[in-house]
Amino acid sequence: MATLEELEARVQVLENVEAIRQLKYRYFRCLDLKRWDELGTCFTADATVSYGAGRYRFVGRDAILTFLRDSLSVERGTLGLHHGHHPEIELTGPTTARGTWALHNYLLNERQQRGVRMACFYDDEYVKTDGVWLIHHTGYVPVFHEEWSRADTPSIHVVAPGPDGAR
């Protein structure tokens, strides 16, 4: 029979892992909905990223958000859907953890007539600061990256909801 202290420790592990899952889910949601201010709350001030097997590297929350705003902005016409799943989260200390996530990413840009589909694996490092888990490092390595010209399929078009959710 487990002691009360052992049970409390096990519950704390579960709560930490769930908090990290929620953090990464929020990261994906904010990317897709372009909620840049909320996305910024997912990172430590000194966070680092390495996207595309190191092709895009940035240090600091501000630099990361500038890159993401510039590359995925509404003004550029980019729409995206990041599906992160199959998390493997390991607590490495009371306030540190690492995680691996599978990613299926679909991006399209009707203005540029460009489509992108990727399968990747994220490798993350997390820290718990003032009781809140944050991303200290994130980055992915593609399994594949596929691009095509949407102009090759004349019948394809985007039906995206407007700001009020109407089509």
N, C-alpha and C positions, 0 to 999 in steps of 0.2 A: 504494500500500500504506500502510495506516495505521500510525503509529508506536505503540510500546508505551504511551506517554503518552496518545495519542488513544484507544486502546482502553480503557485504564483509566478515562478520563473518561466514555466511552460506557457502560461497565459501571456506573459510579457513578450515572449518570442513571437507568439501568434499575432499579438497586437502590433509589434514592430514590422513584421512581414506584411501584414495587411496595410499598414500606413505607407510602406514603400510601394506596394501595388497601386494604391490610390494616387500616390505622387506621380507614378509613371503614366497611369491612365489620364490624369489631369494634363500632363505634358503633351500627350497625343491629342487630346481634345482641344487644348489651347492652340496647338499648331494648326489644326484643321479649321477651327473657327476664327483664327487670327486674333486671338485675345492676348496681345503681346504683353500688356501689363500683368495679367494673371500668370502668363507663362514665366515672366521674370521671377515670380515668387517661388518657382520650382527649383531655382538654382542658388547656390552659394555665390557670394560676391566674386570669389576667385575661381569659379567653375571653369572647366575646360571642356571643349568638344573636339571630336575628330570624326567628321562625317566622310563617307565615301572612301573608307580604307586610308584615311589620313589626307585625302585630297583637300579637304576644307578643315582647317584647324584654327581654333580661336581660344583666347584666354580672357576670362572675365565676363561676367553676366552682360555688361553693356555691349561688348563686342559680339557676343553670341546673338543677342537680340537684334542688333543692327543687321547682322548677316541674315538671320531668319526673316526679319521684316522685308529686307531688300529682295531676297530670293523667292519668297512665298507670298508676297503682298497681293492684295486685291488689285492694286494699280497695275501690276504686271500681268494680271489675268490668271494667276495660278490658283487652281482649286486642288485640294488634296484630301486623301483619306489614309491615315496611318493606323493600321491595325497591329497593335502589339499584343503578343500572347505567349503562352508557354513560359511564364517567368520561372527562373531558377534563382532564388534569393538566398544568400548566405550571410548571416550576421557574423562579422569578423571581430567584433568587440561590442561593448555596451553602446557605443555611438557611431559605429562604422559598419558598413555592409557593402556587398557587391552583388550585382545581378546580371543575368543574361536573359535577353528577350528576343523572341523571333518577331520579325516585322514583315508585314505585307504592306507595301506602299503603292498607292495609285495616285498619280498626279496628271492633271491635264491643264492645258492652256489653249483655250479656243482662239485667242488672239494670235498666238504664235503657231497655231495648228500643230501642236505638239502633244504627244501622249507619252507617259513614262510609267512603267511598272517595275517594281523592285521587290526582291526578297533579300532580307538582310538579317544579321544577328547583331543586336546591341550588346555592348559590354559597358556596364555602369558601375560607378562608385558612389556611395551615399554617405552622408554624415548627418548625425542628429545634433541640431543646435537649438538650445533653449526648448528642448522637448519636441522639436519638429524635424522630420526627415527632409533633407534637401539633396538635390543632385550635385555632386562635386565634380563628377566627370561622366560624360556620355559620349558614345561614338558607335558607329556601326561599320561592319565589313559586309559588302554585298555578296550574296550567293549568285545572284544574277541581276543585271540592270538592262532593261529592254526599253527602247525608244522607237517611236514611229511618227510619221507625219499623218496627222488627222486629215489632211487634204487628200490623202490616198483613198479615203472613204467618204465620198461626197454626201452621202445621206446622214452621216453622223453629226449630231448637234447636241449641245448642252441645254438641258432644262433644269436650271438651278433656281431655287427659291430666292425671292427678293428679301430685303431686310426684315420684312414683316412675316416671312414664312410663306407668302403666296407665290404661286408660279406664274 
